[in-house]
Amino acid sequence: MAEHRERHFDMLVRRLFLLALALIVPGSVFANDAVKVFILAGQSNMEGHGKVNAEPKSNEGKGSLEWLAKNPNTAARFKHLTDADGKWIARDDVQIWYLGRRGKLTPGFGFREGYIGPELGFGHVVGDAFDEPVLLIKLAWGGKSLAQDFRPPSSGGEVGPYYQELLKLTKEVLRDAKSLFPQFAERKLELVGFGWHQGWNDRVNQGFNDQYEQNLSNFIRDIRKNLNAPHLPFVIAETGMSGREEKHPRALSLMKAQAAVAKYDEFQGNVAFVGTRDFFRPKEESPSGQAYHWNSNAETHYLIGEGMGKAMVKLILTPSGHADGVFHIYAPSRTISKLLIVEATPSDEGLSLKLLQQVELGFPAATITAHPDKPLLYVAAPTGDEARTLGAVVSLDHDGNYLRHAPVTMHHGYSYLSLDRASRFLLGVNYFDGFVDVYALDTTGKPVKRVAALNESRRNAHCVLPSPDNRFVYIPYVKETNAIFQYRFDSESGQLVGLDPKNANPPDGTGPRHMAYHPSKPIAYFSNEQHLGVSVYDMEKSGALKLRQVCDAVDKDEPKQGISSSDIVITPDGRFLFAGIRGHQRDFDWISRYRVKPDGDVELLGLTPADKIPWGLALSPNGRYLLATAYEGATLTAFRIGDDGDVTRVGSLTWDKNISDLVTR
């Protein structure tokens, strides 16, 4: 009987979508001039309870969008939402339809006028990312469960009435879009993404909670099937109300289920999970005390949407979105002044590495970083004349292949490049003289001018990396300098201001070199070049680093002369750390492996042999493979990361010597 109902439902849906599908471009998500259509679905927190107006009766307006736009501490963050007169802007390029309400994207499309949901932050991100117009179809109803109301056909039993309503309304909007939005009359519609923020009604019911992972995975498969979009990018926003203090077993179980679905093999590169617990704001900073509605805090709702938008753009615009798991590795070779592009293809046997292209750059580039959203790479030489050092911005196509590169002039050579978390600035640090430069990026992602510069008159600066909240920047120094300089970062101007104390004063002889941040905790990890191990620091609210642990990679009695650590990476789930150990004068080349404990401390798991001088490390886009460059061994080696943190060599490629940096996409 259940199978008959499911077949009948599939037939009904296919007929229902017949007209709508004629308006959709189901193939490539990069069709020229087509309107980019996104569905945003869920229950009350997708409806949106973020308060817009600052009303005195609502905690003096704290946490409302108006308050955030006017408060000196947050105004810069939200100034893009208002015009010169302080009025809310309405975006011509982003239209929204929400259960009959429609128009230009502006504050007020929450569960009722005067409120916002994730649509505002989401719409601004995707609107900025695409040249084509955007249409958001928002389908959200309060108090609805996935187990019953949105129940997908593949879960068996009665199909949820709101699952059916979601499909019905999507069909109607797609069918009538050109009359609802006359500006789209001459354009095709292209369904390119689905955002999901739901879970409260399943979290409060143990039976529903137990089914959630299975129901959500079935929901994704069925939505794709019923929309005739088999690889439709899908973003899941965590049901993270109460933030990091949440302890209830059902709440923790449901969040774990949401994250688990995004890790399924079939969903790699086409489903993303967005953690939201850090977006929670207490009631003292919010318009209400309704924790289940994020205390009506507008910043929270905006950040959820912004996070979903960034995850969506990354799924769409990067080659990691390929269903087959193929990705690319990019590494500059200072020896031959070329950018090497390698295609990595996973298989049951391992990871096949194939050198696809060698792009002539015209200068000895050694350092590289990638734009998180746009198909761009930034490369720089390690040394050069002041204000005349060569660099380049490399443009890729949507499959990750080289298109072109534009030369840029840098003020110095750099040992490390990074982008700030808003992708508005490029930061570089010079190893030999300690210069730190910050370049503003234009809307295309090209560096246009240096807006900030520092010279601490210290040698051996090895890394510059903004904190996950984009408020601080840390610069570690190796060898005799042995320091970690810490700065407050102005995300609007790019300026760096030293904290008090400026130096985190790492233990003598550690030599912090490169760093990585825990994906969900305020903790930073440094590879110790001289001490051979990892240092762990708490990031206090002031931005100051406080040492909590030094974990050795080798026995204290092991001779360390002629040995040093190199790069460090942390897996996306925050479970494992890896760092290179280089035997410059001895046969001592390893990948050191660490387990990250629940509290953020680390423990050494062991050492895995590596080719000669493992220098640069990177993870595959899905976090399942570790890539290592051998500086003297002239190889690129791929390791598969096991569930226990062990790594197994599964691929190798011979390339140039002296390659020290790489990125993957």
C-alpha positions in Angstrom: 0.0 0.0 0.0 2.8 2.4 0.9 4.6 1.6 -2.3 1.4 2.3 -4.3 1.0 5.7 -2.6 4.6 6.5 -3.3 4.3 5.6 -7.0 1.0 7.6 -7.2 2.7 10.6 -5.6 5.7 10.4 -8.0 3.3 10.4 -11.0 1.4 13.3 -9.6 4.5 15.3 -9.0 5.9 14.6 -12.5 2.6 15.8 -14.0 2.5 18.8 -11.7 6.0 19.9 -12.8 5.5 19.4 -16.5 4.8 23.0 -17.2 7.3 24.3 -14.7 10.1 22.2 -15.9 9.8 23.9 -19.3 10.9 27.1 -17.6 13.8 25.6 -15.7 17.3 24.9 -17.0 18.1 21.6 -15.2 21.6 21.3 -16.6 24.6 23.4 -15.9 24.2 25.9 -13.1 26.1 28.4 -15.2 23.7 29.1 -18.0 24.2 32.6 -19.3 21.6 35.3 -18.4 19.3 32.8 -16.6 17.7 34.0 -13.4 19.2 32.1 -10.5 16.4 30.5 -8.4 17.0 29.4 -4.9 14.4 27.7 -2.6 14.6 28.5 1.1 12.5 26.1 3.2 11.9 25.1 6.8 9.8 26.0 9.8 9.6 29.1 12.1 13.2 30.0 12.1 13.3 30.0 8.3 10.1 32.1 8.4 12.2 34.5 10.5 11.7 36.1 13.9 14.6 38.6 13.7 13.2 42.0 14.7 13.7 44.9 12.4 12.7 48.0 14.4 14.3 49.1 17.6 11.4 49.3 20.0 12.1 50.4 23.6 9.7 47.8 25.0 11.8 45.1 23.4 14.9 45.4 25.6 15.5 48.9 24.4 15.8 47.6 20.8 19.0 45.7 21.4 19.7 43.1 18.8 17.1 44.5 16.3 18.3 45.2 12.8 17.8 49.0 13.3 19.9 48.9 16.5 22.6 46.9 14.8 22.7 49.4 11.9 23.1 52.3 14.3 25.2 50.9 17.1 28.9 52.0 16.7 30.1 48.4 17.4 28.1 46.9 14.6 27.1 49.7 12.2 30.0 49.0 9.8 29.0 45.4 9.6 25.5 46.3 8.4 26.0 49.5 6.6 25.4 47.8 3.2 21.7 47.4 4.2 21.0 51.1 4.3 21.3 54.0 1.8 22.9 57.4 2.4 19.8 58.6 4.3 19.8 55.6 6.6 16.8 53.9 4.8 16.7 50.2 4.1 17.8 49.4 0.6 15.8 47.2 -1.7 17.8 45.1 -4.1 16.7 45.3 -7.8 18.8 42.2 -8.6 17.4 40.0 -5.9 13.6 39.3 -5.9 11.7 37.2 -3.3 8.4 35.4 -3.2 7.3 34.3 0.2 3.8 32.7 0.5 2.2 35.3 -1.7 4.3 38.3 -0.6 6.8 39.3 -3.2 9.1 42.1 -4.2 12.7 43.3 -4.0 14.8 41.9 -1.2 14.7 44.2 1.8 14.2 43.8 5.5 10.6 42.8 6.3 10.2 39.3 4.7 10.1 37.5 8.0 7.2 35.6 9.5 5.4 38.9 9.3 6.4 42.5 8.3 8.8 44.0 10.7 10.9 40.8 10.9 13.7 39.1 9.0 14.7 35.5 8.5 17.8 34.0 6.8 16.6 35.2 3.4 18.2 38.7 4.0 21.8 37.5 4.6 21.4 34.7 2.0 20.1 37.0 -0.7 22.8 39.5 -0.2 25.6 36.9 -0.5 24.2 35.1 -3.6 23.2 38.5 -5.1 26.8 39.7 -4.9 28.1 36.4 -6.2 26.2 36.2 -9.4 26.0 38.7 -12.3 22.5 37.3 -13.2 19.4 38.3 -11.3 18.3 36.1 -8.3 14.9 34.9 -7.3 14.4 33.5 -3.8 11.3 31.2 -3.3 10.8 31.1 0.5 8.5 28.3 1.7 8.4 28.1 5.5 5.7 27.3 8.1 6.0 27.4 11.8 5.7 24.4 14.0 6.3 21.8 11.3 8.3 18.6 11.7 10.3 16.6 9.1 9.0 13.3 10.5 5.4 14.2 9.7 4.7 17.6 8.0 7.6 17.5 5.6 7.9 13.7 5.5 9.5 12.7 2.2 8.1 9.8 0.1 11.2 7.6 0.5 10.7 7.5 4.3 7.5 5.5 3.9 4.1 6.1 5.4 2.0 9.1 4.5 3.8 11.8 2.5 3.9 15.0 4.6 1.3 17.6 3.5 3.9 20.4 3.6 6.3 18.3 1.5 3.5 18.3 -1.1 2.7 22.0 -0.5 6.4 22.9 -1.0 6.5 21.2 -4.4 3.1 22.6 -5.4 4.0 26.2 -4.6 7.5 25.9 -6.2 5.8 24.7 -9.4 3.3 27.5 -9.3 5.9 30.2 -8.8 8.2 28.8 -11.5 5.2 28.6 -13.9 4.0 32.2 -13.1 7.3 33.8 -12.4 7.3 35.9 -15.6 3.9 37.5 -14.7 4.8 37.8 -11.0 8.1 39.4 -11.9 7.8 41.1 -15.3 11.5 42.0 -15.3 12.2 38.3 -15.9 10.0 38.1 -19.0 12.9 37.7 -21.4 14.9 35.3 -19.2 15.0 31.7 -18.5 14.8 30.4 -14.9 17.5 28.2 -13.5 17.0 26.3 -10.2 20.4 26.3 -8.6 20.1 25.7 -4.9 18.0 24.6 -1.9 18.5 26.0 1.7 17.0 24.2 4.7 16.7 25.5 8.3 14.3 23.3 10.3 14.4 21.0 13.3 12.8 22.3 16.5 9.6 20.1 16.2 11.8 17.0 15.6 14.2 17.9 18.4 11.4 18.0 21.0 10.1 14.5 20.1 12.3 11.5 20.8 10.8 9.4 18.0 11.1 12.1 15.5 14.7 12.8 16.7 15.7 9.2 16.1 14.5 9.3 12.5 15.9 12.7 11.6 19.1 11.6 9.9 17.3 9.1 7.7 14.4 11.5 7.0 16.7 14.4 6.0 18.8 12.3 3.7 15.6 11.0 2.1 14.3 14.5 1.9 17.3 15.7 -0.1 17.1 12.7 -2.5 13.4 13.1 -3.0 13.5 16.8 -3.5 16.1 16.4 -6.2 14.1 13.6 -7.8 10.8 15.5 -7.8 12.5 18.7 -9.0 14.3 16.9 -11.8 17.6 18.3 -10.4 19.7 15.2 -9.4 22.7 17.3 -8.2 20.9 20.3 -6.8 23.2 22.0 -4.3 21.7 21.7 -0.8 22.7 23.6 2.3 21.6 22.5 5.8 21.7 25.1 8.6 22.1 23.7 12.1 19.3 23.9 14.6 21.7 25.5 17.0 19.5 27.5 19.4 21.0 28.1 22.8 24.5 28.2 21.3 27.5 26.4 22.8 25.8 26.0 26.2 23.2 23.6 24.8 23.4 20.3 26.8 20.0 18.6 26.1 20.6 15.1 24.6 17.9 15.4 22.0 19.2 18.8 20.9 22.7 17.5 20.6 21.5 14.4 18.8 19.6 16.3 16.2 22.5 18.7 15.4 24.7 15.7 15.1 22.3 14.1 12.6 22.2 17.3 10.5 26.0 17.4 10.3 26.2 13.6 9.6 24.0 13.8 6.5 26.4 16.3 4.8 29.2 13.7 5.3 27.5 11.0 3.2 29.6 9.9 0.3 26.9 10.6 -2.2 26.5 14.2 -0.9 30.2 15.1 -1.0 30.6 18.4 -2.9 26.8 18.9 -3.3 25.5 19.2 0.2 26.9 21.5 2.9 26.3 21.8 6.6 26.5 25.3 8.2 27.1 25.4 12.0 25.0 28.1 13.7 25.7 27.7 17.4 28.2 30.6 17.4 25.5 32.9 16.0 23.4 32.6 19.1 23.1 35.8 21.1 21.8 35.8 24.7 18.5 37.5 25.7 20.4 40.3 27.3 21.6 41.3 23.8 18.3 40.6 22.1 14.7 41.8 21.6 13.2 38.8 23.4 13.9 35.8 25.5 12.4 33.3 23.0 15.4 31.0 22.8 13.6 28.7 20.3 13.4 31.7 18.0 17.0 32.8 18.5 15.7 35.4 21.0 14.4 37.4 18.0 17.9 38.6 17.4 18.3 40.0 13.8 22.1 39.6 13.8 21.6 35.9 14.4 19.1 35.5 11.6 21.3 37.5 9.2 24.4 35.5 10.0 22.6 32.2 9.5 21.5 33.4 6.1 24.9 34.7 5.3 26.5 31.4 6.3 24.1 29.5 4.2 24.7 31.8 1.2 28.5 31.4 1.4 28.2 27.7 1.6 25.8 27.7 -1.3 28.1 29.8 -3.5 31.0 27.6 -2.7 29.0 24.5 -3.7 28.1 26.1 -7.0 31.2 27.9 -8.0 34.0 25.5 -7.1 34.9 22.3 -8.8 34.5 20.4 -5.5 30.8 20.5 -6.4 31.4 17.7 -8.9 29.4 14.6 -8.0 32.3 12.3 -8.8 34.6 13.8 -6.2 37.2 15.0 -8.7 39.2 18.0 -7.5 42.2 20.1 -8.5 45.5 20.9 -6.8 47.4 24.1 -7.6 51.0 24.7 -6.8 53.5 27.3 -7.9 57.0 26.2 -8.9 59.7 28.7 -8.2 62.1 26.5 -10.1 60.4 26.8 -13.5 58.2 29.9 -12.8 55.0 28.1 -13.6 51.7 27.2 -11.9 51.2 23.5 -11.8 47.6 22.2 -12.1 46.9 18.6 -11.0 43.7 16.7 -11.4 42.9 14.3 -8.5 40.4 11.5 -9.1 39.3 9.3 -6.2 38.7 5.6 -6.8 38.5 2.4 -4.8 42.2 1.9 -5.4 43.3 5.3 -4.2 43.7 8.8 -5.6 44.9 9.2 -9.2 47.0 12.3 -9.7 47.5 13.7 -13.2 49.4 16.8 -14.2 47.0 18.7 -16.4 48.6 22.1 -17.1 51.8 24.1 -16.5 51.0 27.7 -16.7 53.8 30.1 -17.5 53.8 32.9 -14.9 57.0 34.7 -15.8 58.3 35.0 -12.2 59.4 32.5 -9.5 56.2 32.2 -7.6 56.3 30.1 -4.4 53.3 31.2 -2.3 49.6 30.7 -3.1 46.1 31.1 -1.6 42.6 30.7 -3.0 39.5 32.9 -2.9 36.8 31.0 -0.9 34.0 31.9 -3.2 35.3 33.1 -6.5 37.3 30.9 -8.9 40.5 32.9 -8.2 44.0 32.1 -7.0 46.6 34.5 -5.7 50.3 33.7 -6.2 53.4 35.7 -5.1 57.2 35.4 -5.2 58.9 34.9 -1.9 61.4 37.7 -2.5 61.7 40.8 -4.6 62.5 44.5 -4.8 60.3 46.8 -2.6 57.1 47.9 -4.4 58.2 46.0 -7.5 57.7 42.4 -6.6 55.7 40.3 -9.0 52.5 38.5 -8.2 49.4 37.3 -10.1 45.7 36.7 -9.9 44.8 33.5 -11.7 41.2 33.1 -13.0 39.8 29.6 -13.3 36.7 28.3 -15.1 33.9 26.6 -13.3 35.6 23.2 -13.8 38.8 24.5 -12.1 40.8 24.8 -15.4 43.1 27.7 -16.1 41.5 30.7 -18.0 43.9 33.6 -17.6 46.1 35.4 -15.2 46.6 39.1 -14.5 50.0 40.3 -13.2 50.0 42.5 -10.1 52.8 44.4 -8.4 53.3 43.6 -4.7 55.2 45.7 -2.2 57.2 42.8 -1.0 57.8 39.1 -1.5 55.7 36.9 0.8 56.1 33.6 2.7 52.4 33.4 3.3 49.2 34.8 1.7 45.6 34.7 3.1 42.3 36.4 2.6 40.2 37.9 5.4 37.0 36.1 6.2 34.8 38.6 4.2 37.1 38.2 1.2 37.7 42.0 1.0 41.4 42.0 1.7 44.5 40.1 0.8 47.2 39.8 3.5 50.8 38.9 3.0 53.8 38.5 5.3 57.5 38.7 4.4 59.8 36.2 6.0 63.1 38.0 5.6 62.2 41.4 6.9 58.9 41.0 8.7 56.8 43.3 6.5 53.1 42.8 6.7 50.9 44.2 3.9 47.1 44.4 3.5 45.6 44.9 0.0 42.0 45.9 -0.7 40.2 43.8 -3.3 37.8 45.2 -5.8 34.5 43.5 -6.7 36.2 41.2 -9.1 38.7 40.0 -6.4 41.7 41.8 -7.8 44.1 43.6 -5.4 43.8 47.3 -6.1 45.9 49.1 -3.5 47.8 48.5 -0.3 45.6 49.9 2.6 47.7 48.9 5.6 51.3 48.0 6.3 53.4 47.0 9.3 57.1 46.5 9.9 57.9 45.0 13.3 61.6 44.9 12.4 61.7 41.2 13.1 62.9 38.4 10.8 61.3 35.0 10.3 57.6 35.9 10.0 56.0 32.8 8.6 52.2 33.1 8.5 49.4 35.6 8.6 45.9 34.4 9.2 42.7 36.2 10.3 40.6 34.6 13.0 37.3 32.9 12.1 35.3 35.9 13.4 37.5 38.2 11.3 38.3 40.4 14.3 42.0 39.4 14.9 45.1 38.5 13.0 48.1 36.4 14.3 51.6 36.3 12.9 54.0 33.6 14.2 57.8 34.0 14.0 60.2 31.1 14.0 63.9 30.7 15.1 65.5 33.4 17.3 62.5 35.7 17.0 60.2 33.1 18.5 57.0 35.2 18.8 53.4 35.4 18.0 52.3 38.9 17.3 48.6 39.5 17.7 46.5 42.3 16.3 43.0 43.6 16.2 41.8 43.6 12.6 39.4 46.2 11.2 37.4 44.3 8.6 36.2 47.6 7.0 39.5 49.4 6.6 42.0 46.5 6.7 44.0 48.2 9.5 45.9 46.2 12.0 46.3 47.5 15.6 48.5 45.6 18.1 46.9 44.1 21.2 48.2 44.5 24.7 50.4 42.6 25.0 51.3 42.5 21.3 53.4 39.3 21.7 51.7 36.2 23.0 55.2 35.1 24.2 55.3 31.5 23.2 57.6 29.2 25.3 61.3 29.5 24.5 62.5 27.4 21.6 59.1 26.5 20.2 59.3 28.6 17.0 55.6 28.8 16.0 55.5 28.5 12.2 52.1 27.9 10.6 48.6 27.9 12.2 45.1 26.4 12.0 41.9 27.3 13.8 39.5 24.8 15.4 36.3 24.8 13.2 34.0 25.5 16.2 36.0 26.4 19.3 38.0 29.5 20.0 41.3 27.6 19.8 44.4 28.1 17.6 47.0 25.5 16.8 50.6 26.2 15.7 53.2 23.9 14.3 56.4 24.4 16.3 59.3 24.6 13.8 62.0 24.2 16.5 60.3 22.2 19.2 58.8 19.6 16.8 55.2 19.4 17.9 52.1 21.5 18.2 51.2 24.4 20.5 47.6 24.9 21.5 46.3 28.4 22.4 42.9 29.6 23.8 41.6 32.7 22.0 40.3 35.0 24.7 37.5 37.4 24.0 40.0 40.2 23.8 41.8 38.3 21.0 44.8 37.6 23.2 46.2 34.1 22.9 46.7 32.0 26.1 48.9 28.9 26.0 47.0 25.8 27.1 49.2 22.9 25.8 52.5 22.0 24.0 52.3 18.5 22.5 55.6 17.0 21.5 55.9 15.0 18.2 59.1 13.2 19.2 60.7 12.0 22.4 62.4 14.8 24.4 65.7 12.9 24.1 65.5 12.6 20.3 68.3 14.7 18.6 66.6 17.7 17.0 69.6 19.2 15.2 68.8 19.6 11.5 65.1 18.8 11.9 62.2 21.2 11.8 58.4 21.2 11.5 56.6 22.7 8.5 52.9 23.2 7.7 49.8 22.3 9.7 46.2 21.5 8.8 43.1 20.5 10.7 40.3 18.4 9.3 36.9 20.2 8.6 35.2 18.2 11.5 38.0 19.3 13.9 38.9 15.7 14.8 42.5 15.5 13.6 45.6 17.6 13.0 48.5 16.9 10.7 51.9 18.6 10.6 55.1 18.0 8.6 58.5 17.2 10.0 61.5 17.8 7.8 64.8 16.1 8.0 67.1 18.7 6.5 70.3 17.0 7.7 69.0 13.5 8.7 66.7 10.9 7.3 63.8 12.0 9.4 60.8 13.0 7.2 57.4 12.4 8.6 53.7 13.4 8.8 52.9 13.8 12.5 49.3 12.9 13.4 47.2 14.2 16.3 43.8 13.5 17.6 41.9 16.6 18.8 40.1 15.9 22.0 36.5 17.1 22.7 38.0 20.0 24.9 40.3 21.1 22.1 43.6 19.6 23.5 45.6 17.3 21.2 47.3 14.0 21.7 50.0 12.5 19.4 48.7 9.5 17.4 52.0 8.7 15.7 54.3 9.5 12.7 53.8 8.4 9.1 56.8 8.3 6.7 56.9 11.0 4.1 59.0 11.8 1.0 62.1 14.0 1.5 61.3 17.3 3.2 57.4 17.4 3.5 56.9 21.2 3.3 53.4 22.2 2.2 50.2 20.4 3.3 46.7 20.7 2.1 43.4 18.8 2.5 41.1 17.8 -0.3 37.9 19.9 -0.5 35.9 17.1 1.3 38.6 16.7 4.0 39.2 13.0 3.2 42.7 13.3 1.7 45.9 14.9 2.9 48.3 16.2 0.2 52.0 16.8 0.9 54.7 18.4 -1.2 58.3 17.0 -0.9 60.6 19.9 -1.3 63.7 17.8 -2.1 61.9 14.6 -3.0 60.1 16.4 -5.9 56.9 14.6 -5.4 53.3 15.3 -4.5 51.9 12.6 -2.2 48.3 11.8 -1.4 47.2 10.1 1.9 43.7 8.9 2.7 42.6 9.9 6.2 41.1 7.1 8.2 38.4 7.3 10.8 41.0 6.7 13.4 43.3 9.5 12.2 45.8 7.2 10.6 46.8 8.1 7.0 47.5 5.7 4.1 49.5 6.6 1.1 47.2 6.3 -1.9 48.7 8.3 -4.7 51.9 10.0 -5.8 53.1 12.3 -8.7 56.6 13.3 -9.6 57.0 17.0 -10.2 59.5 19.8 -9.6 61.7 20.3 -6.6 61.4 23.2 -4.2 57.6 23.3 -4.2 56.5 24.6 -0.8 52.9 25.6 -1.1 49.7 24.3 -2.6 45.9 24.7 -2.4 43.0 22.5 -3.5 39.6 23.3 -5.0 
